[in-house]
Amino acid sequence: LGPLAPRQGSEHLADMASDDEIRRFEEVLEQIKEQNFQDSREADVFSTVKDALKKHWDAPPTKQMEQVLFRNMVDAEVRQILFYPSVEDIEMYPLLICSPPD
């Protein structure tokens, strides 16, 4: 899948992904590929999915998640919730996926 570099131009060290975070994200991408895109004809579809996930990895929706969860967050925490959540993180999903009130 190729190495992933930390986001360039980050103003804060906290915004940069650690080597461990990058490794875990690459593992997530590999699992997605193995479990959902085993047919070689699906390579272009996987590439599209990978690009979309990488976009969220590079620029996680930290401000939006702060607004929904009513707390301060850093990019690393948002990446964990999105890509390799703990049981506690998964408990936040109902808030993250529900429709806003009218």
Backbone as ProteinMPNN parsed JSONL, in Angstrom:
{"seq_chain_A": "LGPLAPRQGSEHLADMASDDEIRRFEEVLEQIKEQNFQDSREADVFSTVKDALKKHWDAPPTKQMEQVLFRNMVDAEVRQILFYPSVEDIEMYPLLICSPPD", "coords_chain_A": {"N_chain_A": [[0.805, -1.195, 0.0], [2.096, 1.144, 0.331], [4.065, 3.657, 2.009], [2.844, 6.04, 4.411], [3.075, 9.422, 4.867], [3.462, 11.771, 7.559], [1.148, 14.494, 7.903], [1.924, 17.277, 5.983], [3.098, 20.606, 6.635], [1.861, 21.065, 9.03], [0.864, 22.967, 11.812], [0.994, 22.315, 14.444], [2.551, 20.033, 16.594], [0.986, 18.056, 17.714], [-0.82, 17.537, 15.731], [0.424, 15.935, 13.927], [0.793, 12.651, 12.753], [1.927, 9.839, 14.575], [4.549, 7.377, 14.153], [3.539, 4.911, 14.966], [0.77, 5.356, 14.791], [0.52, 5.74, 12.024], [1.337, 3.221, 11.112], [-0.753, 1.672, 12.19], [-2.937, 2.724, 10.759], [-2.239, 1.972, 8.155], [-2.477, -0.789, 8.499], [-5.251, -0.953, 8.89], [-6.132, -0.137, 6.345], [-5.12, -2.271, 4.848], [-6.579, -4.428, 5.924], [-9.159, -3.678, 5.117], [-8.845, -3.874, 2.359], [-8.216, -6.646, 2.061], [-10.549, -7.847, 3.082], [-12.626, -6.872, 1.542], [-11.981, -6.308, -1.125], [-10.954, -8.404, -2.848], [-10.893, -9.337, -5.442], [-9.016, -8.785, -8.311], [-10.008, -7.108, -10.235], [-11.234, -5.143, -8.86], [-9.459, -3.267, -8.074], [-9.304, -0.555, -8.817], [-11.555, 0.443, -7.558], [-10.926, 0.004, -4.881], [-8.757, 1.73, -4.732], [-10.042, 4.202, -4.94], [-11.575, 4.171, -2.583], [-9.507, 4.004, -0.693], [-8.209, 6.467, -1.199], [-10.21, 8.242, -0.344], [-10.401, 7.586, 2.388], [-7.798, 8.194, 3.181], [-7.843, 10.93, 2.793], [-9.46, 11.75, 4.941], [-7.829, 10.845, 6.955], [-5.53, 12.439, 6.632], [-6.581, 14.978, 7.058], [-8.315, 15.096, 9.553], [-11.711, 15.362, 10.759], [-11.657, 17.192, 13.054], [-12.558, 19.628, 14.314], [-15.305, 19.498, 13.739], [-16.023, 17.148, 15.09], [-15.456, 17.947, 17.677], [-17.467, 19.826, 18.037], [-19.786, 18.238, 17.905], [-19.395, 16.376, 19.968], [-18.973, 17.991, 22.118], [-16.475, 18.676, 23.336], [-12.936, 19.325, 23.7], [-10.589, 18.207, 21.294], [-7.851, 16.384, 19.808], [-6.152, 15.809, 16.674], [-5.069, 13.193, 16.607], [-6.678, 11.757, 18.396], [-9.145, 11.878, 17.112], [-8.524, 10.484, 14.764], [-8.12, 7.939, 15.875], [-10.729, 7.338, 16.812], [-12.098, 7.242, 14.382], [-10.697, 5.332, 12.778], [-9.533, 3.159, 14.215], [-11.167, 2.359, 16.54], [-11.681, 2.175, 20.105], [-13.605, 0.254, 22.503], [-14.842, 2.138, 24.131], [-14.698, 4.362, 22.454], [-16.415, 3.602, 20.402], [-18.826, 3.803, 21.641], [-19.442, 6.448, 21.291], [-20.388, 6.663, 18.741], [-23.255, 6.7, 18.161], [-23.908, 9.41, 18.689], [-22.295, 10.626, 16.793], [-23.315, 9.817, 14.338], [-25.984, 10.421, 14.227], [-28.755, 12.318, 12.975], [-28.831, 15.894, 12.793], [-30.823, 17.99, 14.971], [-34.006, 19.323, 13.916]], "CA_chain_A": [[0.0, 0.0, 0.0], [2.963, 2.301, 0.32], [4.137, 4.376, 3.277], [2.067, 7.265, 4.562], [3.846, 10.433, 5.579], [2.659, 12.684, 8.368], [0.629, 15.651, 7.186], [2.897, 18.346, 5.803], [2.635, 21.953, 6.914], [1.095, 21.124, 10.27], [1.336, 23.987, 12.73], [1.099, 21.764, 15.788], [3.1, 18.686, 16.663], [-0.106, 17.141, 18.042], [-1.543, 17.229, 14.508], [1.19, 14.98, 13.128], [0.606, 11.26, 13.139], [3.137, 9.139, 14.997], [4.855, 6.183, 13.36], [2.602, 3.862, 15.373], [-0.541, 5.675, 14.2], [0.619, 5.484, 10.586], [1.353, 1.757, 10.962], [-2.107, 1.166, 12.453], [-3.783, 3.116, 9.638], [-1.884, 1.088, 7.042], [-3.096, -2.083, 8.805], [-6.683, -0.812, 8.621], [-6.295, -0.161, 4.889], [-4.857, -3.637, 4.383], [-7.742, -5.241, 6.307], [-10.266, -3.311, 4.226], [-8.538, -4.458, 1.044], [-8.318, -8.104, 2.135], [-11.902, -8.29, 3.396], [-13.649, -6.337, 0.648], [-11.531, -6.08, -2.497], [-10.059, -9.505, -3.17], [-10.858, -9.49, -6.895], [-8.092, -7.817, -8.894], [-10.773, -6.138, -11.031], [-11.732, -4.118, -7.943], [-8.325, -2.444, -7.64], [-9.605, 0.873, -8.963], [-12.539, 0.789, -6.526], [-10.173, 0.107, -3.63], [-7.962, 2.95, -4.807], [-10.951, 5.307, -4.636], [-11.881, 4.075, -1.149], [-8.27, 4.343, 0.018], [-8.002, 7.913, -1.317], [-11.194, 8.917, 0.509], [-9.995, 7.375, 3.777], [-6.549, 8.951, 3.367], [-8.234, 12.334, 2.912], [-9.899, 11.943, 6.327], [-6.659, 10.619, 7.794], [-4.662, 13.613, 6.529], [-7.278, 16.144, 7.607], [-9.466, 14.572, 10.304], [-12.73, 16.371, 11.068], [-11.509, 17.439, 14.487], [-13.452, 20.706, 14.766], [-16.684, 19.015, 13.673], [-16.242, 16.198, 16.18], [-15.5, 18.722, 18.92], [-18.794, 20.435, 18.13], [-20.789, 17.203, 18.159], [-19.138, 15.714, 21.25], [-18.869, 19.034, 23.141], [-15.207, 18.612, 24.071], [-11.737, 19.569, 22.91], [-9.968, 16.982, 20.796], [-6.703, 16.54, 18.92], [-6.28, 14.98, 15.482], [-4.762, 11.785, 16.904], [-7.855, 11.164, 19.033], [-10.165, 11.731, 16.064], [-8.095, 9.371, 13.913], [-8.399, 6.693, 16.591], [-12.179, 7.11, 16.807], [-12.537, 6.922, 13.024], [-10.027, 4.234, 12.083], [-9.276, 1.997, 15.074], [-11.826, 2.745, 17.796], [-11.801, 1.302, 21.275], [-15.004, 0.048, 22.889], [-15.329, 3.426, 24.621], [-14.877, 5.23, 21.286], [-17.593, 3.147, 19.662], [-19.994, 4.305, 22.363], [-19.728, 7.802, 20.79], [-20.903, 6.6, 17.375], [-24.635, 7.189, 17.993], [-23.887, 10.877, 18.608], [-21.611, 11.044, 15.577], [-24.038, 9.485, 13.109], [-27.399, 10.825, 14.255], [-29.094, 13.545, 12.247], [-29.003, 17.049, 13.672], [-32.243, 18.321, 15.197], [-34.586, 20.279, 12.95]], "C_chain_A": [[0.845, 1.256, 0.0], [2.947, 3.031, 1.645], [3.298, 5.642, 3.242], [2.889, 8.239, 5.377], [2.93, 11.253, 6.462], [2.245, 13.887, 7.531], [1.685, 16.745, 7.144], [2.281, 19.69, 6.155], [1.831, 22.071, 8.191], [1.711, 22.168, 11.199], [1.588, 23.43, 14.126], [1.633, 20.341, 15.723], [1.996, 17.669, 16.931], [-0.889, 16.731, 16.801], [-0.84, 16.163, 13.669], [0.987, 13.568, 13.664], [1.95, 10.642, 13.529], [3.375, 7.949, 14.07], [3.885, 5.051, 13.684], [1.217, 4.097, 14.78], [-0.545, 5.378, 12.7], [0.591, 3.982, 10.318], [-0.042, 1.186, 11.159], [-3.054, 1.515, 11.315], [-3.495, 2.236, 8.419], [-2.471, -0.305, 7.251], [-4.595, -2.055, 8.539], [-6.935, -0.868, 7.119], [-6.1, -1.57, 4.331], [-6.024, -4.565, 4.726], [-8.93, -4.95, 5.407], [-10.059, -3.943, 2.857], [-8.748, -5.97, 1.054], [-9.759, -8.575, 2.302], [-12.936, -7.875, 2.348], [-13.25, -6.226, -0.813], [-10.536, -7.158, -2.925], [-9.91, -9.717, -4.671], [-9.966, -8.406, -7.485], [-8.81, -6.771, -9.746], [-11.296, -4.996, -10.167], [-10.635, -3.166, -7.472], [-8.626, -0.957, -7.747], [-10.632, 1.332, -7.929], [-11.822, 0.943, -5.182], [-9.337, 1.382, -3.615], [-8.803, 4.18, -4.467], [-11.286, 5.334, -3.151], [-10.668, 4.5, -0.328], [-8.024, 5.854, -0.021], [-8.955, 8.689, -0.412], [-10.811, 8.774, 1.988], [-8.73, 8.172, 4.1], [-6.845, 10.433, 3.525], [-8.671, 12.644, 4.347], [-8.76, 11.711, 7.309], [-5.787, 11.877, 7.824], [-5.279, 14.854, 7.167], [-8.519, 15.667, 8.365], [-10.435, 15.692, 10.673], [-12.767, 16.711, 12.562], [-12.479, 18.505, 14.991], [-14.909, 20.251, 14.765], [-16.978, 18.036, 14.799], [-16.262, 16.892, 17.529], [-16.89, 19.322, 19.117], [-19.862, 19.406, 18.494], [-20.627, 16.595, 19.546], [-18.964, 16.696, 22.412], [-17.618, 18.89, 24.011], [-14.051, 18.887, 23.132], [-11.109, 18.245, 22.523], [-8.733, 17.351, 19.983], [-6.87, 15.557, 17.767], [-6.046, 13.502, 15.766], [-5.964, 11.073, 17.518], [-8.962, 10.925, 18.007], [-9.799, 10.586, 15.134], [-8.392, 8.03, 14.581], [-9.888, 6.364, 16.526], [-12.655, 6.657, 15.436], [-11.966, 5.615, 12.482], [-9.705, 3.004, 12.924], [-9.826, 2.278, 16.463], [-11.739, 1.677, 18.883], [-13.293, 1.106, 21.552], [-15.608, 1.373, 23.361], [-15.582, 4.396, 23.459], [-16.151, 4.872, 20.528], [-18.877, 3.627, 20.341], [-20.375, 5.723, 21.924], [-20.416, 7.791, 19.425], [-22.362, 7.042, 17.236], [-24.709, 8.713, 17.895], [-23.297, 11.352, 17.275], [-22.426, 10.804, 14.31], [-25.499, 9.927, 13.109], [-27.593, 12.133, 13.493], [-29.237, 14.7, 13.225], [-30.478, 17.356, 13.867], [-32.726, 19.337, 14.172], [-34.628, 21.68, 13.498]], "O_chain_A": [[0.341, 2.335, -0.308], [1.93, 3.033, 2.339], [3.073, 6.233, 2.186], [3.35, 7.904, 6.469], [1.75, 11.417, 6.153], [2.92, 14.248, 6.566], [2.268, 17.092, 8.171], [1.077, 19.888, 5.991], [1.178, 23.091, 8.412], [2.931, 22.238, 11.349], [2.328, 24.03, 14.906], [1.206, 19.546, 14.886], [2.056, 16.545, 16.434], [-1.554, 15.694, 16.805], [-1.458, 15.557, 12.794], [1.009, 13.334, 14.873], [2.972, 10.893, 12.892], [2.496, 7.569, 13.296], [3.459, 4.318, 12.792], [0.564, 3.16, 14.322], [-1.511, 4.825, 12.175], [-0.095, 3.522, 9.405], [-0.477, 0.322, 10.397], [-3.892, 0.695, 10.939], [-4.421, 1.807, 7.731], [-2.914, -0.939, 6.294], [-5.152, -3.023, 8.021], [-7.844, -1.563, 6.666], [-6.838, -2.001, 3.445], [-6.415, -5.397, 3.907], [-9.63, -5.868, 4.98], [-10.996, -4.483, 2.267], [-9.389, -6.514, 0.155], [-10.149, -9.591, 1.728], [-14.012, -8.469, 2.276], [-14.121, -6.061, -1.667], [-9.41, -6.852, -3.316], [-8.885, -10.231, -5.119], [-10.148, -7.226, -7.183], [-8.289, -5.676, -9.958], [-11.755, -3.984, -10.696], [-10.857, -2.354, -6.573], [-8.248, -0.181, -6.87], [-10.588, 2.475, -7.474], [-12.076, 1.891, -4.439], [-9.228, 2.039, -2.58], [-8.332, 5.091, -3.786], [-11.281, 6.397, -2.53], [-10.797, 5.27, 0.623], [-7.673, 6.454, 0.995], [-8.562, 9.674, 0.212], [-10.892, 9.74, 2.747], [-8.617, 8.755, 5.178], [-6.181, 11.122, 4.3], [-8.297, 13.677, 4.903], [-8.731, 12.316, 8.38], [-5.36, 12.326, 8.888], [-4.573, 15.679, 7.746], [-9.641, 15.815, 7.879], [-10.024, 16.834, 10.876], [-13.786, 16.534, 13.231], [-13.153, 18.295, 15.999], [-15.664, 20.577, 15.681], [-18.053, 18.078, 15.398], [-16.996, 16.484, 18.428], [-17.423, 19.325, 20.227], [-20.743, 19.685, 19.307], [-21.618, 16.328, 20.225], [-18.822, 16.278, 23.561], [-17.681, 18.968, 25.238], [-14.164, 18.706, 21.919], [-11.092, 17.291, 23.301], [-8.589, 18.486, 19.529], [-7.63, 14.594, 17.865], [-6.748, 12.649, 15.223], [-6.235, 9.917, 17.195], [-9.633, 9.893, 18.035], [-10.664, 9.798, 14.752], [-8.859, 7.097, 13.93], [-10.261, 5.232, 16.217], [-13.519, 5.787, 15.334], [-12.67, 4.868, 11.802], [-9.614, 1.903, 12.381], [-9.079, 2.418, 17.431], [-11.727, 0.474, 18.621], [-14.137, 1.725, 20.904], [-16.75, 1.691, 23.03], [-16.551, 5.155, 23.473], [-16.876, 5.755, 20.069], [-19.895, 3.83, 19.679], [-21.503, 6.157, 22.156], [-20.969, 8.806, 19.004], [-22.684, 7.714, 16.257], [-25.489, 9.245, 17.105], [-23.743, 12.348, 16.706], [-22.25, 11.51, 13.317], [-26.176, 9.816, 12.088], [-26.675, 12.948, 13.394], [-29.706, 14.517, 14.348], [-31.298, 17.015, 13.015], [-31.939, 20.114, 13.631], [-35.084, 22.597, 12.815]]}, "name": "protein", "num_of_chains": 1, "seq": "LGPLAPRQGSEHLADMASDDEIRRFEEVLEQIKEQNFQDSREADVFSTVKDALKKHWDAPPTKQMEQVLFRNMVDAEVRQILFYPSVEDIEMYPLLICSPPD"}
